[in-house]
Amino acid sequence: MSMMQRDLGYGQASSNGFSSGMSGMPMGIPLQMYEAQSPGNKLYFGLVTLTIQVIFCFTFSQSKLDMTSAADTDSSSIYNFYVGVALMMFVGFGYLMTFLKAYGLGAVGFTMLITCLGVEWAIILECYMGKGELSIDFMSLLNGNFAVAAVLISFGGLIGKISPLQVVVVTIFELTCYVANKVYFLKQYDSSPLILDCGGTIIIHVFGAYFGLAACKVLGPPHKDKLNAANYTSDLFSLIGTVFLWLFWPSFVAGGLPGGAQQTTALINTVIALASSTVITFALTQILEGGKLSTVPIQNATLAGGVSIGAAANLVDPFGAAVVGTMAGALSTWGFIKSPLFGDVDTCGIHNLHGMPGLLGGVFSVLVPHFYKNTGIVTGHQFAGLAGTLAIAIVTGVIGGIFLRMADLLEENPAMTKAAAMGMNPADLKPEPFSDSAHWATADDIPKSQAALVI
């Protein structure tokens, strides 16, 4: 979302000249035409989601618990890392995306749906693809949340523009592609993986960002964007998400490592990288914005250090972490203020927070063996993993975008054809983008575009 949009008030009346009533129904269109085939009256989402959960339940009947490491599950164990990562998913990502003034329910609610649906599906996929059996331990739960992070990153680009059914479609499809890339291309379950990436810089952030951006490009810009804006309250809620993500990001980076020196190194370096990106974000925002701080970079670019350091957090020293964090914060801040790419389709700016910093961190990990000894990184393999993951993300993202368009056609209001024949704008029958009222039963005081306020 561009910086200017956050300062806009209510939009103008719809371009076809029809005003709308308080319900959001365009006046001049027969009530029965609007309501009888309204997407909100179709049950595809509920039926599909119910069917998927029944299938998951049956699949879990074939599972077994792996208790070989149960004795190690104590107050300082992997469980604490799992809780931290889960908080990042539910609270961090969910509230970070509440900056949209009329989409708070969708931001938190759909984040919860993606997380729960995605963790179940990711556990099943990774166990079968990586281990050949549905054997579940705490690492399975942690890996499930890591996988969901990729989908939530993509959702940041799509948020406000897709229906609940499309949320389910992108979750199921993207996770399938993500796990296949992780297991079969990056070989993370082999004794000699193609790349080292303890914090998911390449595996999660690069994949999630460019899958989401490719899907966004296929879908195209929304037909309306009057509500693609923030207000004072929504910005405050979004900063709550920023703080949660900042605090628990070290768990995200180091949680998958075995206890010991490397895990401790990763925890320390992640904090230093986050602190560095935060300081540079505050400094550059004030300079680039002509004397005042702006909210968007502070909500997002402060986290860029955590994105970039992930691939090498357990392999470098604090100086390396500080430099990478500073560079990531500067790059992300510039991206959010200047919005050089994807600004017309990228709702949350995932290219600026996850895409560019992810590529920066991936390139840094390729160069790590030239600055540090005995890292275990093979430069050629690391570069191949970065380039290959980027290509796979873009290709599968395009395919995912096509699936999203197909799901949209499934839910399309047949009355749109009649409206076009009557000389009306068919887009007026589509749900209002960036508004909870499109898919949620909301309170009357939900912010509305001006077109929805004119009687």
N, C-alpha and C positions, 0 to 999 in steps of 0.2 A: 504494500500500500504506500502510495506516495506521501511525502511529508505534508503537502498542501491539503490532502483529503482529511487529515485529522483535525483541521481547523474549520472545515466547512460546516455550515449549519444545515438546515433542512434543504432538500433539493427542490427542483422546480416540478411543475406539473408534467405529466407524461407527454412525450413528443407528438403523439397522435392527436392531441387536443382534448382527449376525454379526461374528465376529472374522476376522482374516486371517492367513494363513501368511506365512512369510518371503518368498515369491515375490510377495506383494501380491495373490494370488488370494483372494477372500473364501471362507472356509470355509462349507460348506453348499451351495455351488454345484458341480455336477459338474465335474470337471476337464475332460472332453471338451467340455462346453458353453463353458467359459471359453477354452480354447485353440484349438478348431477354427475359431472365427470371430473370433479376436483381431485387432483392428485392426493389430497389429504384423505379422501374417501376410499382410496384403494389400499388393499391390505397386503401388497406384495412384500413390503419390508417385514411385517410381522410374521407372515407365513414362511418366508425364506429363512429368517433368523431362527424361528422355532424349529424348522426342519434341520438346520445346521446343528443346533444344540442337541437334538435327539441323536443325530449321527455321532456327535462328539461323545455323548454318554455311552453309546454302544462301543465306540472305539476304546474308551477308557476301561471298558470291561475286560479288554485284552491286556491291560497294563500290569506292571508289578512295581513295587517300591524297591529301590536300591538302597539298602541300609548299611552298606559297607563303611560309610564314613559317618554314621549316626553318632558315634561316640564323640566326634569332634564338634558336634553342634551344641555350642554353649554360648555364653554371653558375649564372647569375642569372636564368634564364628561367622561363617558365610551368611547366617540368618540376618545379622545386622546389616550386611551389605545389601541383602535382598530387600529389607524394609526400606533402606535409603533409596534404592533404585525404584521401588514401587511408589514411594512418595513422589519421586520425580515424575513418574508417569501420570498419576492421578491428580496431584496438586500442582506440580511444577508446570508441565505442559498444559494441563487444563486451564489453570488461571492465567498463564502467560497469554493464552489466546482469547481472554475475555476483554481485550482492548476494544473489540467491536462493540459499539454502544448498544446494539440491539440483538446481540448474539451470545450473551453470556450462558444461557441454558445449553445452546448447541455446543459451545466451546467446552464446558465442563462435562455435559452429558454425553456427547459423542466421544470425548476422550475416554470416559469410563467404559463405554461400549467397545471401542476399539481395543482398549487394554484387556478387558476380560475375554472378549471373543478372540483377540489375537494371541494372548498367552496360551489359551487352550490349543489353538491351531498350531502355534509355533512349537509347543512341547511335542505334539504328535509328529509334526514334520521332522524336527531335529532329531528326535529319538530314532525314528525309522531311517531317515537318510544318513545320520551320523553314526548310529550305533547298531542299526539293524533290528532293533526291538524297542518296544515301548517300556523302557526301564527308567523310572522317574526318581530323581534325587533333587537336592536343593539347587544344584547347578542347572538342572533342567528348568526350574522356576526362574532362576536368574537369567539364563539364556533366553527364555520366553519373553522376559521384560526387555532385554536388549533388542530382540527382534521387533517388538512392538514400538520401540523408539523410532525405528526406521519408518514405520507407517505413520506415526504421529508427526514426524518431520514432514512427510509428504502431505499429510492432512493440513499442515500449516499453510501450504500453498492453495489447497482446495477449499478450505473452510469458508462457509457461507454460501457456497455455490453448488453443493451437491446435496442430494436427498439422503435420508436414512438408508434406503436400499443401496444407493451408490456407496455409502460408507462401508456397508458390509461387503460389497463387491471388491472395493479397493483393498480392504483388509485381507480378505482371503487370497486374492490374486497376488498382491505385492509380497505377502509373507511367503508364498510358494516360491516366488522368484528370488527373494532375499535368502532363504534357507538353501536353495539350490546353488546360488552363487557362493555362499559361505562354505558349503560342504564340498561341492564338486569342483568349483573353479579355484577358490582360495584354499581349499584343502585344510580347513581348520580342525578337522577331526583326525587328520593323518599325523603320524609321528614326526614328519618334517613338513609343516605347513608352508604354503607358497609365500605368505607374508607374516610379519609380526605386527600385531595391532591390538594391544591389550585394551585400549579405550574406545575402539570402534570408529576411529577417524575415517578410515576407508570403508570398512565393512558396513558401518551403520550410517554415518553422516553423509558421505559422498553418495552412497547408494540411495538413501532416503531422499536427499535433496534433489538429485537429478532424475530419479524416477518421478517424483512429484512434479517437478518443473516440466518434464516431457508430457505428463498427463494433463497438466494445466494448459499447455500449448495446444494440445489436441482439442480440449474442451473450448478453448478460446475465452475472451473476456466475457464477463457477465452482461446480461442484457440491460441491467440497471445496476448502478453502483452508488446511489444516493446515501445508502446506509453503511457504506464501506468507510467508516469514520469512527473516531473515538470521542468520548467526553471525559470530563474530569474524574468521574466515579469509575468508569471502565478502565482508565489508565492506572488508577490506584490498585484496582483488583489485579491488573496485569503485572504490576510490580511485585505483588505477593508471589506470583508464579516465578518471577525472576529470582527472588530471594531463595525460594525453595530449591530451584534448580542449582543456584550457586552453591548453597550449603551442602547439597548431597551429590554434586558432580564428582567429587573424589571417589565416592563409593561406586559410581558408574564406571569410572576408569579403572579402578584397582580391584573391583569385586571379583573379577574372573581370574585373578592371579592367585597362586598358592601363597599362603602366609610365609613371611620372611622378608629378606632384604629388598627384593624387587617390588613386593607389594607396598612396603613402607616408602620406598623411593617414589613409586607412582603416586601415592597419596600426597606426599610433600610437594612434588613437582606440579601436580594438578592445582593445588592451592596457590602456589606461586604464579602459575600461568594465569589463573583466574584473576588474582589480584592485579597482575600487570595489565591484562586486557581491560579491567575495570577502570584503573587510573587513567590509561591512555584514552579510553572512551570519554570520560568526563572532560579531559583536557581538550581533545580535538572537537568534541561537540560544541563547546563554547566558542572555539576559534572559528569553525566552519559555519556556525549559525549566526555569526556576527555579534557575539556578546552574551547570548542567552543559552541556557541548557535546553535541549529538547528531549521529549520523553522517549521517542522511538529508539534511538541508539542506547539509551540507558537501560531500557527494558531488554534489549537483545544483545548488542555488541559487547556488553560487559561479560557475556558468557562465551565469547568466541575463543578465549584462551583455552577453555576446557575442550572445545571441539578440536583445536589444532594440536594440542599436546598429546592426545590420546594414543597415537600410534607409537610414540617413543617415550611415554611418561616414565617407564621403568628402566630406561636405558641411558638417559642423559643426566646432567647435573643441574642444579638450580639456575645457573647462568643460562644454560640452554632453554630452560623452561621460561625464564623471564623474557628472553629475547623473542621466543616464539609467541608467548602470550601477548607481548607488546605489538608485534607485527600483526597478529590476528585481530586484536582489538582495533588497530588503526585501519586495517583493510575493511573490517565489518562496519565500522563507523562511517567510513567514506561511502560504502555501499548503501547504507540506510539513508544517508543524507542526499547523495547524488542519484541513487536508484538507476544505475546505468543499464541494467538488463532485467527483463522479465517483469518490470513494474506493472504492466497492464494485466497480468494474470496471476501474480504471486501475492496472495493476500497478506501473509505474515512476513514476507521478506526472507523466505528460507534460503534463497540464493546468497543473501548477505550474511546470514548467521551460520548456516550449515554447509552451503555449497562452496563458496570461495575459501572460508577458513579450513574446510575439509580438504580441499585441494592443496592449500598451503601446508597443512600438517602432513599430507601424504608426500609432497615433494620434500619436506624436511626429513621425513623418515627415510626417504631414498638416499639422502645425503649424510645421514647419521654415521655410517661406517667411516666416512672421511674425517670425522671430528672425534669420534669415540672408538675405543678399541673393544674387541670381544663383545660386540652387541648381538651377534647371531643373525643380523640382517644381511641378506644377499641383495646387493643393489639392483641387479637386473630383475630378480624375482619381485622385489618390492615395487619397482616401477611397472612391471607387467601386471601386478595385482591392482595397482591404482588405475592404470589405463584400461584394463579389462573390466574392472568393476564400473568405471564411468560409462563405458560403452554398453555394458549389459543393462545398467540402470536406465539409460536413455532409450534403448530399444524396447525393453519390457515396459517402460513408462508410456511409450507411444501405444503399445498394445493395450496397456491398462486404460489409457484414455479412450481408446476405441470401445472397450468394454463399458466404460462409464457412459459413453454416448448411447450405446445400445440399451443400457438400463434406463437412461433418460427417455428414450423412445418408448420403452415399455410402459412408463408411467405418464407419457404425454397425454394431455387433455384432448380428446377427439374434437371438442368444441372449438379448438384453435383453428381448424380448417374452416368451420362455419364462420368464425369471426373474420378470417381473411376474406372469405367470399362476400361478407357484408361491408368490406372496406375498413374494417377495424384492424388494430395492431394485435396479431396473435400473441405477442410477448406479454400483453396485459393479462393473459390468462395463466401465465406462469407464476409460481410462487415468488414472492419478493426476495431477491438475494440478500444475504447478510441480515436477515430478520428471523428471530425465533418464531414469529407468528406463522411462518410458512409451514412448520412441521411440529410445533409445540402448542399446547393449550396454554396461553399466556395471560398474565394480568393486563388490565386495560391500559396501564400507564407505560407499556413498552414503547420505546421511541419509534416514531414512524417517519417516513419521508413525507415531504409536503404534499406529494400527490395523494397520499393516503389520508390527509387531513382536510382536503378541500371537499366541501359538500355541495 
